[in-house]
Amino acid sequence: GTTSPAAAQSRQRESVRESERVARATWQPVRSASRDSESSANSRSRSSSESASRVRVAQHESEATLPPPRSVVERSDEISDEMSGEVVEYGSREYRDAMALDGQVIYDPMPGQLSGGTHFPGDGCGCEEVGCDGGCDGGCDGLVGCDGYCGDTSACGGSCGPEAWRPCLTLCLPQDGWASFEYLAWWQDGMRLPPLVTSNLGTGIAGTDAGVLGRASTVTRFGGDRVLEEAFEGGRLRFGVWLDRRHKLGVGAEYFSTGTLESRFQATSSGTPILGRPFFNTETGQEDSSLVAFPGLISGTVGVRADSELDGWGVHFRHLRERSEGHGGWLFCGAGDQYCDRADMMFGYRGLQLDERVLVTENSVSDDQERFDMFDRFDARNQFNGVDVGWAYERTRGYWTFDSAIRLALGNTRQTVTVDGRTTITDPNDPPAQTYTGGLLAQPSNIGTFRQDEFTVVPEINANIGFHLTDNLQLTFGYTFIYWSNVVRPGDHISRDLNPNQLPPAADPLTGASRPGFQWDTVDYWVQGMNIGGEYRW
């Protein structure tokens, strides 16, 4: 029989729908690398078996800010343009347009995106980015999203590219970290010293006025002011590792030492000029002195050495609290507008130790050849141990990095003061030489070792500017200020009160007050200065 036009049209529509269902079921997301203009109309409906071309994946470019997508009309217009076998650069916008499927939106890379070691993905301040094979320790496998690096860089915790030096730490646990060394040029709060050596101007000075403070002709040769105010020279080492691939939790340690800062004085006289060691005579209630050199009576040498050394160490955990990136002006011109920053909370342990000494020596010979050799030594040690909390901030823009930290340590300072003295008298007419306890200002009444504990606060401020030589290595220049409450210093424990009856050989029994005595004198201490060095992050 004959078939009506309506029935024929119905069968035709069913055939088209069946072909469409088959095409969708077997469709593959592939596209021919070349197309000619004559077959462009038919290519829209061809089956998957006709499009078995090899797929190339466009290079992924990390974007911090995405522009609004273009409309479907604009996209379809661009896709309909035929390239007629034209070679398109891999990763270019034309290539992405060619590879885009109908209805797919491909974003353009952010203008001004940082490259290499300054790349900072939107939310990935670490190594847990899309396409990374195993995080930092595994490097990148070349998939979309790696772009040579996987996640964080020197800007926010250290780069993790496969080319970076990655030392194995003990059991090959976390391998992302940092290490820095700085040269320190610091200044400290000077130590106070009482007048320790005096002299007299002019001639014809009476013995009762020689070296005595308060006389018009007496001058102080050493002491009576602050010493140890010159610059320290030392070094500081810092290192640490990140405990997770996103650099949110890390552990670090540091150690610094200033070396030994010294202040020295020495004077020798055959009698002129006069040399004396002043003290306050508790028996007469007046100023007095012990002669080291006086014309026709005694000649000799007196020396004083004061030194100081500061050491510090600590271990802390770092926990990421905030991170961001954006555009905006900053301190350095021409470094690009994009920046990234991070802020970390710090918590851990901190230790400090301050060792200081004052040593006074005297060697003199009287006119009858009797020889006196003596010393007074005053040592002070402060040992701090406490809990350390702080906040660290870092911002990177281009090659430049700025970081700062403020910390506060709370704990205990163990204070130790040691006083010692000896006198050896050699009489050629009555050998052998005799040695006695006590010098001049160190006598049995104050000789010994004294200890006490004091609650202490130690705030610290750090600020540094860094310039990246490579993605991993940067030069740094900065400033450090440390304040330390409740310390003891040897100069504050030198008493000039003296009962002359204690001078060796001491009177037996002793008459008068037992002076000098010991009394605690606690003061505050600070140190500040410049730091110059380098930091390596891997």
ZAMI-403135 format. One record per residue (C-alpha): residue in one letter; x, y, z. Coordinates in steps of 0.05 Angstrom, whole numbers, plus 5000, padded with zeros to 4 digits. Example, Ala and Ser with C-alpha at 12.3 -4.5 7.8 and 13.67 -1.06 7.14 Angstrom:
A524649105156;S527349795143;
END
This chain:
G500050005000;T501850724996;T504951095053;S501951765073;P506552375076;A505052445151;A507251725165;A513551825124;Q515252455162;S514052095228;R518651525210;Q523952025187;R523552395254;E524251735293;S530251555251;V533552225266;R532152155340;E535051445339;S541351705303;E541952265355;R541451765413;V546751325382;A551351925370;R550652175441;A551851475470;T558251405430;W560652125432;Q567952255452;P570752935473;V575652975415;R576753475360;S580753435297;A587253825297;S585654095227;R579254245190;D577754475120;S572454975101;E568454505056;S567153995112;S565654495168;A558054445159;N558053685163;S562953655221;R557553885269;S553653235262;R559052725248;S559652105293;S565051955342;S568451465295;E570152045248;S573652465302;A579051995329;S584352535331;R589452565386;V587553045442;R592553555467;V591253845536;A592154595541;Q597354825590;H594055025655;E595455725679;S593955865753;E589456455763;A588556865826;T582657275799;L577857025744;P574557515695;P567157425680;P565856885626;R564157085556;S557256975529;V555256345492;V553856745429;E560857035429;R563956355441;S559856005387;D561756555338;E569156455352;I568555705348;S565255745280;D571556075250;E575355575210;M582955525216;S584155125153;G590254745179;E593555365210;V598555175264;V596355475331;E601255585388;Y600355095445;G597255425507;S595156055468;R588256355470;E586956125398;Y588755425417;R584055425476;D578555705432;A579855135383;M579654615438;A573454885474;L567254465469;D560454775457;G558155125519;Q564855055554;V567855685587;I575355765587;Y578056335628;D583956775608;P590056805653;M590257375702;P594257975675;G600558095713;Q600757395743;L607057265782;S611556735752;G616656235777;G618356275850;T613456845863;H607156465841;F601756465894;P595456055879;G588856325902;D587655875962;G593655415958;C599255706000;G602455015999;C603454405956;E596554095954;E594654385886;V590754065830;G595153625787;C600753525837;D603152825844;G604352675917;G605153395939;C611953715950;D615853085962;G613652785896;G614453415855;C609853555796;D607853045744;G606653535688;L599053525695;V594554125689;G595754595748;C603054475761;D606454975714;G613354765740;Y611454875813;C606254575859;G603255075906;D607055525953;T613555885938;S618656315972;A613156815981;C609356406032;G613555846057;G618555606005;S618155355934;C617154625919;G619254535847;P622653895826;E629054285812;A629754535884;W634954245930;R631153805979;P635553506033;C633152896070;L632153026144;T633352406187;L627751936168;C625752336106;L619852646141;P617753356120;Q622553626069;D619954336059;G623554826104;W628055426113;A634855586140;S638256266150;F644556546179;E645657276199;Y651557696220;L649758096282;A652158806298;W648558956364;W649359446421;Q647359316493;D645559706555;G652359896585;M654559626653;R655460116710;L662060106748;P664160486810;P670760876808;L676160326810;V682660686793;T684561406809;S690461876800;N692562586819;L694263186778;G700263616796;T705963496843;G707063536918;I700763126933;A700362927006;G699762177021;T693062297055;D690262586990;A693362096941;G687961756900;V682361986947;L675762166914;G673262856928;R680063196928;A681063746878;S687063406847;T684062706842;V681662436775;T678361776759;R682361366711;F677360786703;G670260676728;G665161166752;D661061096688;R658360566640;V662760076602;L661459536550;E657459996505;E661259826441;A658159396386;F657558656395;E659458206337;G656057526332;G651757066290;R644656786290;L642456126259;R635155956245;F632255346212;G625654956209;V621054496169;W613854506149;L609753926177;D604453926123;R604454016048;R600254656051;H605254996098;K600155126153;L604054816210;G611554846220;V616854766273;G623155186277;A629155306321;E634355856329;Y640856006364;F644956646369;S651356856404;T654357536408;G661457306424;T665257656480;L665358416487;E671158676529;S673259326561;R680359356587;F684659846627;Q691759806652;A696560306682;T703660236707;S707560746748;S714160776785;G711061286833;T709361856786;P703861916767;I700361696830;L695761096824;G690560916876;R684560466886;P679160866922;F674360606975;F669960877030;N673060757099;T667560507145;E672060607206;T673261357193;G666961487153;Q671061837099;E673661697029;D680361337027;S684860966978;S689760386973;L696160616939;V698760246878;A704160756861;F706761356901;P713461716896;G718761426943;L713860926973;I711160416924;S710860266849;G706359796811;T701259616759;V693659596763;G688959296711;V681559226702;R677858786653;A670358766642;D667058296592;S660158086571;E657257526529;L649957396508;D647056746481;G639956556462;W636255956436;G629255696426;V624355226393;H617455436368;F611455196328;R608455626273;H601155586255;L598255956195;R592656426216;E591556846154;R593856896082;S591857306023;E593957605958;G591958215918;H594158825880;G596559485907;G602359955916;W607959815964;L614660075987;F618759915924;C617360195856;G617559755795;A616559105833;G609658945804;D602859055834;Q601258355857;Y603158145927;C601857565974;D602457546049;R601457086109;A600957146184;D602956606233;M601856486307;M608156256344;F608655856408;G614555506440;Y620455536488;R625856056495;G632456096533;L637456656544;Q644056696581;L648057316599;D655157216628;E659057816653;R665457906693;V669558456725;L676658296745;V681358786781;T688658586788;E694358936825;N701758796827;S706059276869;V712859296903;S714459726963;D721160076973;D723359517020;Q722059006964;E715858706995;R711358486938;F703658486937;D699658096884;M692158116890;F685658066851;D678258206860;R673357826816;F665957936808;D661957466762;A654557486745;R650556976705;N643257036685;Q639656426657;F632656516630;N627755966612;G620656106593;V614556026547;D614856436484;V608756676444;G608757126384;W605957356318;A609657356251;Y607757716187;E610757656118;R609258006052;T612457875984;R611958305922;G616358155863;Y623558045885;W622358375953;T620158086019;F618358436083;D617458046148;S616558236220;A615357886285;I613558086356;R614657586412;L613757566487;A617057056532;L614856956604;G618856546653;N624256516706;T631256796710;R636256436754;Q641056966779;T648056776803;V653357246830;T660256996849;V665257436888;D672357216899;G679057526918;R686157336937;T692357676962;T699457396960;I704857747000;T712057586986;D717257847036;P724357697015;N726457747088;D721157247111;P719856697059;P715756337036;A710156757005;Q703556777042;T696656757008;Y690457037041;T683057047025;G680857727001;G683658266956;L681258986966;L673759026950;A672758266955;Q673458057028;P671057467070;S664957877087;N662357867015;I666157296982;G661856706959;T656656476909;F649656756914;R643456526876;Q636156736870;D630356666821;E626257236792;F620057256747;T622057556680;V618957826617;V622857836552;P619458196493;E622858186425;I621658566360;N624458366292;A623758686224;N627258476159;I627458656086;G629558116037;F631458115963;H630857465924;L636957255884;T633356625863;D626656305878;N629755975939;L635356445962;Q634657155988;L639157676021;T636457986085;F637658616124;G633958766189;Y633459016260;T632558666327;F630758926396;I630658496459;Y628758726528;W630258306590;S627458486658;N630658296725;V637858126711;V644058206755;R650558526731;P657358486766;G658559226767;D652459336810;H655158846863;I661759186875;S661359526942;R666460076958;D664960037033;L671059727066;N673359597137;P681059657130;N681859177188;Q679858617139;L685658767092;P690558167091;P693257987138;A686758147174;A686258347247;D684457767292;P679557867323;L676358337273;T674058997300;G668859427266;A663459267215;S664158687167;R664659087104;P664059027045;G657658627046;F653358306993;Q646558576972;W642258396912;D641458946860;T636858746802;V636559176739;D633559146669;Y637558986606;W636659106532;V640358946468;Q638959196397;G642259246330;M642659046257;N642458366223;I645458216155;G645057526124;G641657046077;E635856556078;Y634755926037;R627955606029;W626754935996;
END
